[in-house]
């Protein structure tokens, strides 16, 4: 400790100020870097959520048009429509889910239209927009689930 103290006092005023200033600049630079990284991640997540909701609404609007045309009753037409929506850039999987009232009135439909987990079931019952973030199995990228 005495050696460090002696070294410090042997330095000139300019060297001492440079060391203190550079230390402060390094600390501030790291803090700003972490803040910018967090802000960019938040914006990226928000943009992905908005895009997911827009795609989900587009799927619903298309299904409504199929209802108006009467094409919704044809399971093959629904399958073709969801396959085309699955081809959108960045979409891993998309599906039309059937609520219990639709199942009661029109039957169970295709297996891809059935609720697969409690998260989907709760969202259909509550009739709200639900968003869920997760990591892929290979931890290579993020996944976003949207239920409208």
Helices and strands as residue ranges (DSSP letters): H 2-10, H 13-69, G 71-73, H 75-86, H 100-106, G 111-113, H 118-126, E 130-135, E 142-147
